[in-house]
Amino acid sequence: MSAEENSGDANSGSVDVKQAIGAANAFLQAVFAGQGVRDIRLEEVEFNEVPHQWQITFSFLRSIPIEEIPAPQRAIESVLGNRTKYCREYKSVVVDGQNGEAKSIKMRSVV
Protein backbone atom coordinates (compact mmCIF):
# COMPACT_ATOMS: atom_id res chain seq x y z
CA MET A 1 0.00 0.00 0.00
CA SER A 2 1.36 3.40 -0.91
CA ALA A 3 2.04 6.17 1.58
CA GLU A 4 -0.69 8.24 -0.10
CA GLU A 5 -3.24 5.50 0.56
CA ASN A 6 -2.14 5.48 4.20
CA SER A 7 -2.08 9.21 4.73
CA GLY A 8 -4.63 8.96 7.57
CA ASP A 9 -6.80 11.84 8.71
CA ALA A 10 -7.83 13.54 11.93
CA ASN A 11 -11.05 11.51 12.21
CA SER A 12 -9.58 8.04 11.66
CA GLY A 13 -7.16 8.06 14.58
CA SER A 14 -4.41 7.02 12.19
CA VAL A 15 -0.99 8.60 11.90
CA ASP A 16 -0.10 9.80 8.40
CA VAL A 17 3.30 9.33 6.80
CA LYS A 18 4.58 12.83 7.64
CA GLN A 19 3.60 12.48 11.30
CA ALA A 20 5.23 9.04 11.47
CA ILE A 21 8.46 10.35 9.93
CA GLY A 22 8.51 13.30 12.34
CA ALA A 23 8.00 11.02 15.36
CA ALA A 24 10.67 8.59 14.14
CA ASN A 25 13.18 11.38 13.48
CA ALA A 26 12.60 12.93 16.93
CA PHE A 27 13.03 9.50 18.56
CA LEU A 28 16.23 8.80 16.61
CA GLN A 29 17.73 12.16 17.57
CA ALA A 30 16.79 11.68 21.24
CA VAL A 31 18.31 8.20 21.38
CA PHE A 32 21.57 9.26 19.75
CA ALA A 33 21.90 12.73 21.32
CA GLY A 34 25.50 13.56 22.17
CA GLN A 35 26.90 10.66 20.12
CA GLY A 36 28.34 12.65 17.22
CA VAL A 37 25.45 11.96 14.81
CA ARG A 38 25.08 14.20 11.76
CA ASP A 39 23.73 14.21 8.21
CA ILE A 40 20.52 12.29 9.00
CA ARG A 41 18.83 11.04 5.83
CA LEU A 42 15.45 9.42 5.30
CA GLU A 43 16.02 6.16 3.43
CA GLU A 44 12.81 4.09 3.46
CA VAL A 45 9.22 4.26 4.68
CA GLU A 46 6.92 1.26 4.82
CA PHE A 47 3.48 0.79 6.35
CA ASN A 48 2.53 -2.65 7.65
CA GLU A 49 -1.23 -3.23 7.89
CA VAL A 50 -0.71 -5.87 10.55
CA PRO A 51 0.26 -4.78 13.22
CA HIS A 52 -0.62 -1.28 11.92
CA GLN A 53 2.90 0.16 12.19
CA TRP A 54 5.22 2.34 10.19
CA GLN A 55 8.78 1.13 9.65
CA ILE A 56 11.01 4.08 8.85
CA THR A 57 14.69 3.75 7.99
CA PHE A 58 17.19 6.56 8.42
CA SER A 59 20.90 6.73 7.81
CA PHE A 60 23.34 9.05 9.50
CA LEU A 61 27.03 9.69 9.97
CA ARG A 62 28.43 8.90 13.38
CA SER A 63 31.84 10.05 14.49
CA ILE A 64 34.38 7.44 15.50
CA PRO A 65 37.33 8.64 17.59
CA ILE A 66 40.63 7.85 15.91
CA GLU A 67 41.62 5.65 18.86
CA GLU A 68 38.79 3.23 17.96
CA ILE A 69 39.85 2.83 14.33
CA PRO A 70 41.90 -0.31 13.45
CA ALA A 71 45.66 0.34 13.51
CA PRO A 72 46.41 0.31 9.75
CA GLN A 73 43.63 2.77 8.95
CA ARG A 74 44.49 4.83 12.06
CA ALA A 75 47.99 5.39 10.69
CA ILE A 76 46.57 6.70 7.41
CA GLU A 77 44.09 8.96 9.20
CA SER A 78 46.88 10.33 11.42
CA VAL A 79 49.05 11.13 8.41
CA LEU A 80 46.09 12.93 6.85
CA GLY A 81 45.60 14.88 10.07
CA ASN A 82 42.15 13.44 10.78
CA ARG A 83 41.23 13.13 14.46
CA THR A 84 37.75 11.79 13.74
CA LYS A 85 36.40 9.37 11.16
CA TYR A 86 32.74 9.14 10.16
CA CYS A 87 30.82 5.98 9.46
CA ARG A 88 27.32 5.81 7.88
CA GLU A 89 24.87 3.75 9.93
CA TYR A 90 21.33 2.66 9.11
CA LYS A 91 18.56 2.40 11.70
CA SER A 92 14.90 1.42 11.39
CA VAL A 93 12.37 2.98 13.72
CA VAL A 94 8.95 1.41 14.27
CA VAL A 95 6.12 3.90 14.88
CA ASP A 96 2.64 2.88 16.06
CA GLY A 97 0.16 3.70 13.28
CA GLN A 98 -2.62 4.58 15.72
CA ASN A 99 -0.98 6.93 18.21
CA GLY A 100 2.31 7.94 16.53
CA GLU A 101 4.48 6.64 19.36
CA ALA A 102 7.95 5.38 18.43
CA LYS A 103 8.17 1.79 19.68
CA SER A 104 11.65 0.56 18.78
CA ILE A 105 14.85 1.24 16.93
CA LYS A 106 16.96 -1.45 15.28
CA MET A 107 20.13 -1.73 13.28
CA ARG A 108 19.39 -2.05 9.57
CA SER A 109 21.80 -4.02 7.46
CA VAL A 110 22.49 -2.79 3.98
CA VAL A 111 23.16 -5.38 1.32
N, C-alpha and C positions, 0 to 999 in steps of 0.2 A: 504494500500500500504506500502511496506517495505521501510526502510530507504535506502536500496541499490537501489531500483527502483527510489527513489527520490534524488539520489546523485547530480543531476544537473551537469552542465559543464560550462566552460567559455563562450561558444557561446550561451547558452540558456537564459542567464540572470537570471537563477535560483540560489538560495543559497542552497548549499548542507548541509547535516546533520552536518558535522564538523564545517562549518562556522556558522550555526545557533546556535549550542551549544556554540561556542566561543563568539558570539555576546550576547547571553542570559547570559552567565556567567559574562561577563564584565559589562553588565547592572545591574545585581544583585549585584555585588560587589560595583558598583558606588552608587546605591540606599542605600545600607546598610553600607556604609563606616563609620567607627567610632562608630558603634553600637554593638561592641563586637561579631561579627559574626566569626565563625570558623568552620572547618571541613565541607566544602561545598561538597555535594555529588550529582551526577547526578542520578535522580530517573527514569524519564520517558521522552521519546521523541515521539511525534506524529505529522504527517503531515496531514493537512486538505486541500484537493483539493480546496474546496470552503470555505473560501476566499483566498486560496493559502498562508497558514500560518503554521508555526511550533509552536507547543505548547510544551514547555520544562519545566519539573518539576525538581526542585532542593530541597534538604533539607540541613539544616545547624543548627549548635548549636548557640544559642544566649544567651549571659550572662544576668542574671537577678540579680540585686543587692539584697542583703539579705533583705533590708528594704521593698522590693516589694513582698516578699514571704508571704503567709498567716501565721498568728501567730503560729499555732501548728507546721508547718513544719519549720518555722524560728527558733523555739526553738531547734529542732533537729539539724539543720544546724549549729547553734551557738555552741552547745555542741561538734559537730564534728570538729569545728574550720573552717568551710567553710564561706567565706565572699561573695562568688558568687556561684550561682546555674546556670546550663545550661539547656536550654529547646530546643528540636529539633522542628524546624518549617519547613513547606513545602510551597514552592511558585512556581507558574507556570508563566513562561514568554512567551509571544507571540512575535514571530519574523516574520516579513514580508518575505515571500518566494521569492520575486522578488529582493528586495534591501538589505536584511539582517538587517534592522533596527528593534531594539526592540521596540515594540508598547505599551506593558502593562505588569504589574506584578500583580498577584492576590494571595490571600491566597488559599491554596489547602488543603481541608479537607481530612483526612486519616480515612478510615473506619475500 
